[in-house]
Amino acid sequence: MSSEHSSQSPKPRVAVVFGGRSSEHAISVVTAGAVLRAIDRTRYDVLPIGITPDGRWALTADAPERMAIADRKLPSVEQLAESSEGAVLLPVDPASREVVYTEPGSVPKVLGEVDVVFPVLHGPYGEDGTIQGLLELSGVPYVGSGVLASAVGMDKEYMKRVFISYGLPVGPYEVIRPREWECDPAAARKKIVDFAGDHGWPVFVKPSRAGSSMGITKVDGLEGLDEAIEEARRHDPKILVESLLRGREIECGVLEFEDGPRASVPAEIPAVSAHDFYDFEAKYIDSAAGIVPAPLTEEETARVQDLAVRAFDAASCEGLVRADFFLLENGEFVINEINTMPGFTPISMYPRMWQESGVSYPELVDRLIQAALRRPTGLR
């Protein structure tokens, strides 16, 4: 790996940052492996940087083949780190983009400048505006949405509030804040029971700020409610309760082009007989396949594509978004959520939808990097 990037190579250097401190650590590693495999090495230099579950930034092997789910075992940054103690330091001065590597007892080593960061991080401390804020302070361009859009896209409560303010249709929901459950669990429990009384059982109890279907429980009544709340709170102290929406699960990708955001063909997530809903196991372990393109009418396809782009704009997103919908039995679409850094694994829906729309995986990665390089740093 050259430390003379600026003088020896005119190619932009892309730092692929992955792993992280969230419960989605392993999925981020899988995503990074796919991105590293797809980046055109004739056009870009690549610097893989993994963040361990305890927050250390580690220099890692550029080894996509070691970053996949194998025999139902999930990969981690620790398995890829070149040292158990070394740490990568980003620049803190916007006038410099030099990345430094340090190890105890050794002289810090300059790894060279980084032109753009591709943060394939999922969940808190990566997809929620935190790393975006760090990169803004460092003055380094990065792929994806900025601080505000990332934070809105991570917090399902405020995401829904933004959608409602822009006239986008959302389903019924209730929020239980940390203090409510900690100070008066009986009142919080009654709040959920009253919500179910208005909208019916079952309800879904989920972390407000998590992804990859982590911590979600389908609850059919009072029995199991407390356990579901505690399971959600393992991922986030604020929880969201949603009613069951009877209909089809439809997803649509949005990608930023030179002339603005465009929507992909939509996909459908069919009911998975071995799972109660489209949970983590169904998505990543059993690799439940979605249908691309979704069997929709032309009018339905146009409607969901329009809603996806409107959601992208409502939350001030940049780069990419996967928008998730329910097509209800009455023919209306309801937006469930957006994901500002959707899964990029080989089986993930976002790249599959764009592949069907005529944008290959390598081209998709290239477009995202180029959009980041075009975008000015600073307030957006």
Wavefront OBJ file of the C-alpha trace (Angstrom):
o trace
v 0.000 0.000 0.000
v 1.601 3.254 -1.111
v 1.969 6.229 1.218
v 2.764 8.462 -1.765
v -0.704 8.517 -3.276
v -0.646 12.174 -4.346
v 2.683 12.057 -6.193
v 2.564 8.576 -7.688
v -1.042 8.053 -8.717
v -3.632 10.353 -10.286
v -6.372 7.926 -9.294
v -8.750 9.030 -6.524
v -8.252 7.050 -3.318
v -11.434 5.613 -1.806
v -11.468 4.652 1.863
v -14.099 1.950 2.360
v -15.100 2.188 6.028
v -17.077 -0.723 7.466
v -17.955 -2.736 10.560
v -18.821 -0.367 13.375
v -20.265 -0.388 16.846
v -23.837 -1.352 15.999
v -25.585 -4.722 16.050
v -25.355 -4.648 12.238
v -21.542 -4.945 12.343
v -21.399 -8.227 10.443
v -23.766 -7.114 7.686
v -21.606 -4.037 7.178
v -18.566 -6.301 6.731
v -20.452 -8.378 4.136
v -21.514 -5.200 2.340
v -17.939 -3.902 2.326
v -16.703 -7.145 0.807
v -19.104 -6.768 -2.091
v -18.168 -3.095 -2.588
v -14.428 -3.856 -2.490
v -14.955 -6.586 -5.070
v -16.858 -4.200 -7.346
v -14.644 -1.086 -7.234
v -12.743 -0.648 -10.495
v -9.080 -0.782 -9.415
v -8.003 0.749 -12.742
v -9.895 3.917 -11.779
v -9.515 4.046 -7.990
v -7.002 3.263 -5.282
v -8.687 1.579 -2.317
v -7.981 1.755 1.418
v -10.099 -0.651 3.538
v -10.688 0.570 7.101
v -12.667 -1.506 9.579
v -14.216 -0.249 12.795
v -14.244 -2.866 15.548
v -17.300 -3.347 17.806
v -15.508 -1.369 20.511
v -14.861 1.553 18.148
v -11.207 1.128 17.125
v -10.445 2.097 13.513
v -8.300 -0.725 12.155
v -6.291 -1.144 8.985
v -7.661 -4.303 7.404
v -6.794 -6.746 4.682
v -8.213 -6.012 1.223
v -9.768 -9.473 1.135
v -13.387 -9.546 -0.092
v -13.374 -13.352 -0.126
v -13.044 -13.350 3.680
v -15.938 -10.944 4.192
v -18.925 -13.136 3.355
v -21.332 -15.176 5.452
v -19.971 -18.728 5.356
v -21.643 -21.774 6.902
v -24.072 -19.424 8.674
v -21.117 -17.725 10.410
v -20.926 -13.935 10.355
v -17.649 -12.120 9.591
v -16.113 -9.389 11.767
v -13.476 -6.678 11.505
v -11.276 -8.423 14.110
v -10.807 -11.319 11.671
v -9.499 -8.896 9.034
v -7.456 -6.403 11.086
v -3.724 -6.341 10.368
v -3.019 -5.657 14.051
v -4.936 -6.100 17.290
v -3.659 -2.734 18.580
v -2.977 -0.537 15.555
v -5.360 2.337 14.833
v -6.181 4.468 11.805
v -6.563 8.200 12.375
v -8.508 10.463 10.027
v -7.306 14.021 9.465
v -8.702 16.654 11.818
v -7.570 19.555 9.650
v -9.752 20.168 6.551
v -6.634 21.445 4.774
v -5.125 17.934 4.889
v -6.590 14.596 3.880
v -3.686 12.464 5.063
v -4.607 9.300 6.941
v -2.207 8.109 9.636
v -1.681 4.634 11.073
v -0.323 4.209 14.604
v 0.824 1.239 16.658
v 2.071 1.285 20.260
v 5.822 1.779 20.382
v 6.113 2.628 16.678
v 6.468 5.854 14.721
v 3.127 6.853 13.121
v 2.956 5.904 9.450
v 1.350 8.182 6.864
v -0.889 6.115 4.585
v -1.445 8.944 2.140
v -4.367 11.154 1.273
v -7.963 10.016 0.983
v -10.135 11.659 -1.663
v -13.487 10.155 -0.707
v -14.889 7.896 1.998
v -17.418 5.170 1.223
v -18.983 4.520 4.660
v -20.765 1.189 4.265
v -21.837 1.308 7.900
v -25.275 0.249 9.063
v -27.078 1.319 12.207
v -25.984 3.653 15.028
v -22.523 5.255 14.924
v -22.410 5.010 11.159
v -25.706 5.453 9.374
v -27.211 7.935 11.834
v -25.235 11.090 11.034
v -22.367 10.493 13.464
v -19.662 9.487 10.998
v -21.098 11.974 8.507
v -20.471 14.733 11.065
v -16.924 13.495 11.622
v -16.233 13.534 7.891
v -17.720 17.030 7.559
v -15.328 18.238 10.271
v -12.457 16.528 8.472
v -13.424 18.079 5.144
v -13.416 14.695 3.387
v -16.117 13.971 0.754
v -18.195 10.877 1.380
v -20.806 8.699 -0.263
v -24.428 9.080 0.796
v -26.604 11.459 2.748
v -25.421 14.217 5.052
v -25.811 14.599 8.805
v -29.477 15.632 8.939
v -30.803 13.176 6.350
v -28.812 10.329 7.900
v -30.164 11.106 11.364
v -33.733 11.354 10.068
v -33.334 8.139 8.106
v -32.097 6.318 11.219
v -34.779 7.477 13.653
v -38.059 5.927 12.559
v -40.138 8.300 14.692
v -38.757 11.491 13.179
v -38.634 9.910 9.737
v -42.390 9.386 9.936
v -42.897 12.928 11.236
v -41.001 14.295 8.226
v -43.013 12.150 5.824
v -46.298 13.275 7.363
v -45.259 16.927 7.069
v -44.619 16.364 3.341
v -47.973 14.664 2.802
v -46.592 11.146 2.370
v -48.838 8.316 3.612
v -47.597 6.449 6.721
v -49.160 3.705 8.829
v -50.340 4.007 12.458
v -47.564 4.009 15.056
v -46.833 4.790 18.684
v -43.570 5.748 20.407
v -42.363 4.655 23.842
v -39.511 6.873 24.984
v -36.813 5.623 27.372
v -38.092 7.585 30.376
v -41.640 6.298 29.896
v -40.617 2.648 30.197
v -38.038 3.224 32.911
v -40.244 5.402 35.152
v -43.733 3.962 34.609
v -43.776 0.688 32.663
v -47.466 0.130 33.512
v -48.427 3.406 31.805
v -46.203 2.602 28.819
v -47.749 -0.859 28.570
v -51.256 0.650 28.674
v -50.271 3.057 25.902
v -49.450 0.085 23.686
v -52.590 -1.812 24.688
v -54.725 1.266 23.864
v -52.943 1.539 20.510
v -53.718 -2.129 19.801
v -57.309 -1.493 20.864
v -57.584 1.189 18.196
v -55.716 -0.645 15.434
v -55.852 -4.303 16.403
v -53.395 -7.011 17.337
v -50.804 -8.102 16.349
v -48.418 -5.190 16.637
v -44.731 -4.975 15.802
v -42.399 -3.758 18.541
v -39.110 -2.502 17.163
v -36.124 -0.311 18.036
v -36.618 3.217 16.774
v -32.987 3.485 15.628
v -31.808 0.162 14.210
v -31.920 -1.739 10.948
v -31.567 -5.134 9.247
v -34.746 -6.152 11.111
v -32.748 -6.344 14.350
v -34.749 -6.415 17.578
v -38.201 -6.623 15.967
v -40.901 -8.809 17.524
v -44.407 -9.538 16.324
v -46.697 -9.466 19.383
v -50.183 -10.999 19.370
v -51.307 -9.801 22.806
v -50.245 -8.880 26.307
v -48.347 -12.128 26.698
v -44.866 -11.564 25.390
v -45.202 -7.776 25.244
v -42.659 -7.059 27.980
v -40.172 -9.473 26.418
v -40.631 -7.776 23.041
v -40.022 -4.356 24.586
v -36.845 -5.528 26.288
v -35.632 -7.161 23.067
v -36.136 -3.879 21.184
v -34.453 -1.932 23.986
v -31.339 -4.116 23.638
v -30.788 -2.228 20.387
v -32.240 1.183 21.240
v -33.846 2.590 24.427
v -36.541 4.295 22.328
v -39.008 1.875 20.754
v -41.637 2.118 18.063
v -44.892 0.191 17.962
v -46.564 -0.288 14.588
v -49.818 -1.899 13.595
v -49.952 -4.796 11.164
v -50.515 -3.489 7.657
v -52.180 -6.129 5.521
v -50.790 -5.994 2.036
v -47.708 -6.596 -0.072
v -44.202 -5.435 0.835
v -42.754 -3.337 -1.979
v -39.294 -1.751 -2.152
v -37.883 0.848 -4.522
v -34.347 2.168 -4.927
v -33.432 5.806 -5.484
v -30.079 6.823 -6.975
v -28.627 10.281 -7.511
v -27.779 11.003 -11.136
v -26.219 14.174 -12.559
v -29.698 15.574 -13.265
v -31.257 14.524 -9.958
v -32.613 11.432 -8.189
v -34.257 8.627 -10.147
v -36.165 5.554 -8.999
v -35.382 1.969 -9.930
v -37.866 -0.686 -10.870
v -39.590 -1.789 -7.636
v -39.228 -5.189 -5.990
v -41.588 -7.279 -3.896
v -40.712 -9.136 -0.701
v -42.994 -12.179 -0.704
v -44.236 -13.825 2.470
v -41.617 -16.217 3.823
v -43.258 -19.415 5.034
v -40.403 -20.336 7.391
v -40.489 -16.940 9.108
v -43.165 -14.884 10.819
v -42.017 -11.823 8.889
v -39.021 -10.625 6.841
v -36.568 -10.750 9.751
v -32.766 -10.877 9.967
v -32.588 -14.656 9.473
v -34.807 -14.497 6.401
v -32.807 -11.635 4.886
v -29.240 -12.721 5.449
v -28.976 -16.294 6.698
v -31.663 -18.067 4.677
v -31.303 -15.570 1.814
v -35.020 -15.212 1.147
v -35.298 -13.890 -2.391
v -37.359 -10.915 -3.398
v -39.113 -10.630 -6.745
v -37.456 -8.159 -9.130
v -39.225 -6.464 -10.780
v -42.331 -6.543 -8.619
v -45.473 -7.778 -10.404
v -47.215 -4.393 -10.408
v -49.271 -2.564 -12.973
v -47.659 0.316 -14.856
v -49.745 2.754 -12.815
v -48.714 1.145 -9.507
v -45.059 1.143 -10.552
v -45.202 4.833 -11.468
v -46.910 5.689 -8.154
v -44.377 3.892 -5.964
v -41.453 5.350 -7.932
v -42.880 8.844 -7.454
v -43.361 8.249 -3.718
v -39.797 6.942 -3.384
v -38.287 10.051 -4.984
v -40.569 12.284 -2.904
v -39.371 10.522 0.261
v -35.754 10.999 -0.871
v -36.368 14.726 -1.295
v -38.457 15.107 1.872
v -35.596 13.879 4.059
v -32.978 15.859 2.049
v -31.186 12.650 1.072
v -28.186 12.370 -1.225
v -26.551 9.550 -3.131
v -28.863 6.641 -2.496
v -31.923 5.442 -0.614
v -34.001 2.309 -0.465
v -37.630 3.142 0.248
v -39.881 0.445 1.725
v -43.644 0.424 1.227
v -46.773 -1.584 1.849
v -49.290 -1.891 -0.976
v -52.497 -2.217 1.025
v -55.477 -4.339 0.084
v -57.368 -1.166 -0.896
v -54.711 -0.370 -3.528
v -53.031 2.467 -1.610
v -49.302 2.666 -0.925
v -48.022 3.431 2.585
v -44.347 4.225 3.142
v -42.822 2.253 5.992
v -39.287 3.660 6.036
v -36.242 4.727 4.068
v -32.731 3.367 4.426
v -29.963 5.856 3.603
v -27.281 3.144 3.410
v -29.130 0.004 2.341
v -27.526 -3.399 2.300
v -25.063 -3.833 -0.555
v -24.493 -7.550 -0.175
v -24.671 -9.622 -3.360
v -28.212 -10.700 -2.418
v -29.417 -7.277 -1.238
v -32.467 -5.774 -2.866
v -31.015 -2.336 -3.637
v -28.329 -3.498 -6.104
v -30.684 -6.125 -7.513
v -33.302 -3.463 -8.306
v -30.723 -1.291 -10.064
v -29.315 -4.277 -11.947
v -32.830 -4.848 -13.314
v -33.004 -1.126 -14.113
v -29.885 -1.306 -16.266
v -27.235 -0.215 -13.736
v -24.745 -2.985 -12.947
v -23.222 -3.409 -9.493
v -19.802 -1.946 -10.486
v -21.515 0.958 -12.273
v -23.690 1.564 -9.210
v -20.614 1.780 -6.962
v -18.880 4.057 -9.462
v -21.866 6.405 -9.703
v -22.002 6.753 -5.924
v -18.286 7.559 -5.697
v -18.515 10.069 -8.533
v -21.537 11.768 -6.950
v -19.573 12.125 -3.706
v -16.564 13.588 -5.519
v -18.787 16.134 -7.288
v -20.502 17.250 -4.110
v -18.945 20.161 -2.209
v -18.094 19.587 1.443
v -19.627 21.764 4.134
v -23.206 22.767 4.786
v -25.647 21.367 2.243
l 1 2 3 4 5 6 7 8 9 10 11 12 13 14 15 16 17 18 19 20 21 22 23 24 25 26 27 28 29 30 31 32 33 34 35 36 37 38 39 40 41 42 43 44 45 46 47 48 49 50 51 52 53 54 55 56 57 58 59 60 61 62 63 64 65 66 67 68 69 70 71 72 73 74 75 76 77 78 79 80 81 82 83 84 85 86 87 88 89 90 91 92 93 94 95 96 97 98 99 100 101 102 103 104 105 106 107 108 109 110 111 112 113 114 115 116 117 118 119 120 121 122 123 124 125 126 127 128 129 130 131 132 133 134 135 136 137 138 139 140 141 142 143 144 145 146 147 148 149 150 151 152 153 154 155 156 157 158 159 160 161 162 163 164 165 166 167 168 169 170 171 172 173 174 175 176 177 178 179 180 181 182 183 184 185 186 187 188 189 190 191 192 193 194 195 196 197 198 199 200 201 202 203 204 205 206 207 208 209 210 211 212 213 214 215 216 217 218 219 220 221 222 223 224 225 226 227 228 229 230 231 232 233 234 235 236 237 238 239 240 241 242 243 244 245 246 247 248 249 250 251 252 253 254 255 256 257 258 259 260 261 262 263 264 265 266 267 268 269 270 271 272 273 274 275 276 277 278 279 280 281 282 283 284 285 286 287 288 289 290 291 292 293 294 295 296 297 298 299 300 301 302 303 304 305 306 307 308 309 310 311 312 313 314 315 316 317 318 319 320 321 322 323 324 325 326 327 328 329 330 331 332 333 334 335 336 337 338 339 340 341 342 343 344 345 346 347 348 349 350 351 352 353 354 355 356 357 358 359 360 361 362 363 364 365 366 367 368 369 370 371 372 373 374 375 376 377 378 379 380
